[in-house]
Structure formats: C-alpha cells, structure tokens
Amino acid sequence: MKKYSLLFFFLAQLSWGQINFLAPYEMTIESELAFAPAQEEIDQMRLSFEAQQWPVEVLKYTLFRLQQNPYIVSGFSIELTLQHPDQSKKLVLAVPVNDRYVKAFRTEEGFNESYVAFLSDTYEWILDFL
C-alpha cells in the first residue's frame, strides 16, 4: 500500500507541474534608493540608474540556475527581494522568466536577442512595481 501511495504522489507531482529539486528561486539585493522618496528628478535618476543593474543580477542568477538544473524546460519566476541595508524594510517582487528565454538560454539559439529582451523586460517589470 505504501508503494502505491508514493507512486501516486510522484505521478501527481509530475502532472501538477515541474518537480523542483533545488531550493526556491530567490535572490536578495540591498538598496537604500528603492525605499527613499524619489520626488526630485535627481532622486529618480539615481533610482533608475541603480535599477538598471538589478536585471543584470537577475540574468546572472537565471543563467546559474539553468546551468545548475538541466531539468528546467519551462518558464519559472524568481522572487527578487529588495532589502534596505540598515532597516527591516523589504520589498518582494516575483520576476517571471518566460519559456522563450529558457529555451534561448538553453540552446543559445538567438541568445543575444533574448539577452537584451530579457534585460529590458525585467527592468520594466521591476520599475512597474516600484
């Protein structure tokens, strides 16, 4: 009976989605500017400049995860946590990694175009939530 229960559980996991053999896809970036009021233009420009670096970090993490786990074949999301270094403030964003990016990064087919599009999409996604 135990064998059938384990088999049923395993098949249910396969039918409900991809089995995740790794820790959840999470990354943390420390930022003071994400929590500062950006009412003046100079503050908005500083935040925009810093936020341009975050998609690069997300891309590095995505490529690392794809290299580490060859079983990822579909899109997934990464929980990006923006945390204030001195305070307990934090903001959690779910950044999607679409199927087309996973395929491009896996096969390196159209990698350069997907690389630029991924950075642009991720940057827009993050700014929409700030």
C-alpha positions as CSV (number, residue, x, y, z in Angstrom):
1,M,0.0,0.0,0.0
2,K,2.9,2.4,0.8
3,K,4.4,1.8,-2.6
4,Y,1.2,2.8,-4.3
5,S,0.8,5.9,-2.2
6,L,4.4,7.0,-3.1
7,L,3.8,6.2,-6.8
8,F,0.5,8.2,-6.7
9,F,2.2,11.1,-5.0
10,F,5.1,11.2,-7.6
11,L,2.7,11.0,-10.5
12,A,0.6,13.8,-9.0
13,Q,3.7,16.0,-8.7
14,L,4.5,15.3,-12.4
15,S,1.0,16.2,-13.5
16,W,0.7,19.4,-11.4
17,G,4.0,20.9,-12.6
18,Q,7.7,20.6,-12.6
19,I,9.3,18.9,-9.7
20,N,11.8,21.3,-8.1
21,F,15.0,19.6,-6.9
22,L,16.6,22.9,-5.8
23,A,15.8,25.5,-3.3
24,P,13.2,28.1,-4.3
25,Y,14.4,30.6,-6.8
26,E,15.1,33.6,-4.5
27,M,17.7,36.4,-4.5
28,T,18.2,39.4,-2.4
29,I,19.6,42.8,-3.4
30,E,20.3,45.5,-0.8
31,S,19.2,49.0,-1.8
32,E,18.6,52.3,0.0
33,L,17.3,54.1,-3.0
34,A,14.4,51.7,-3.5
35,F,12.9,52.9,-0.2
36,A,13.8,56.6,-0.4
37,P,11.3,59.1,-1.6
38,A,12.0,59.9,-5.3
39,Q,10.2,63.2,-5.7
40,E,13.0,65.2,-7.3
41,E,14.5,64.4,-10.7
42,I,17.9,63.6,-9.3
43,D,16.5,61.0,-7.0
44,Q,14.5,59.4,-9.8
45,M,17.6,59.3,-11.9
46,R,19.7,57.7,-9.2
47,L,17.0,55.1,-8.6
48,S,16.7,54.4,-12.4
49,F,20.5,54.0,-12.7
50,E,20.6,51.6,-9.7
51,A,17.6,49.7,-11.0
52,Q,19.3,49.1,-14.3
53,Q,21.8,46.9,-12.5
54,W,19.2,44.7,-11.0
55,P,18.1,42.9,-14.2
56,V,21.8,42.0,-14.8
57,E,21.9,40.3,-11.4
58,V,18.6,38.5,-12.2
59,L,20.1,37.4,-15.6
60,K,23.2,36.0,-13.9
61,Y,21.1,34.2,-11.3
62,T,18.8,32.8,-14.1
63,L,21.8,31.5,-16.1
64,F,23.3,30.0,-13.0
65,R,20.0,28.2,-12.1
66,L,19.7,26.9,-15.7
67,Q,23.2,25.6,-15.7
68,Q,22.8,24.0,-12.3
69,N,19.5,22.3,-13.1
70,P,19.3,20.8,-16.6
71,Y,15.7,19.7,-15.9
72,I,14.2,23.2,-16.2
73,V,12.4,23.3,-19.5
74,S,9.6,25.8,-18.9
75,G,9.2,29.2,-17.5
76,F,9.5,30.0,-13.8
77,S,9.7,33.0,-11.6
78,I,12.4,34.4,-9.3
79,E,11.5,36.1,-6.0
80,L,13.6,39.2,-6.0
81,T,13.8,40.8,-2.5
82,L,14.9,44.4,-2.3
83,Q,16.1,45.0,1.2
84,H,17.1,48.1,3.0
85,P,20.6,47.5,4.5
86,D,20.0,49.3,7.8
87,Q,16.3,48.7,8.4
88,S,14.0,45.8,8.3
89,K,12.2,47.2,5.2
90,K,11.9,44.8,2.3
91,L,10.0,44.5,-1.0
92,V,9.5,41.1,-2.7
93,L,8.9,41.0,-6.4
94,A,8.1,37.9,-8.5
95,V,10.1,38.3,-11.7
96,P,8.9,36.0,-14.4
97,V,11.3,34.1,-16.7
98,N,9.3,33.1,-19.7
99,D,9.5,29.9,-21.7
100,R,11.1,31.7,-24.7
101,Y,14.0,32.9,-22.5
102,V,14.5,29.4,-21.0
103,K,14.7,27.9,-24.5
104,A,17.0,30.6,-25.8
105,F,19.4,30.4,-22.8
106,R,19.4,26.6,-23.0
107,T,20.0,26.3,-26.7
108,E,21.9,29.5,-27.2
109,E,19.7,30.0,-30.3
110,G,19.0,33.7,-30.5
111,F,20.9,34.2,-27.2
112,N,22.0,37.8,-27.9
113,E,18.5,39.0,-28.9
114,S,16.9,37.2,-25.9
115,Y,19.6,38.5,-23.6
116,V,18.7,42.1,-24.5
117,A,15.0,41.5,-24.4
118,F,15.2,39.8,-21.1
119,L,17.1,42.7,-19.5
120,S,14.6,45.1,-21.0
121,D,11.5,43.1,-19.8
122,T,13.0,42.6,-16.4
123,Y,13.8,46.3,-16.0
124,E,10.3,47.3,-17.0
125,W,8.8,44.6,-14.7
126,I,10.8,45.9,-11.7
127,L,10.0,49.6,-12.3
128,D,6.3,48.8,-12.6
129,F,6.3,47.5,-9.0
130,L,8.4,50.4,-7.6
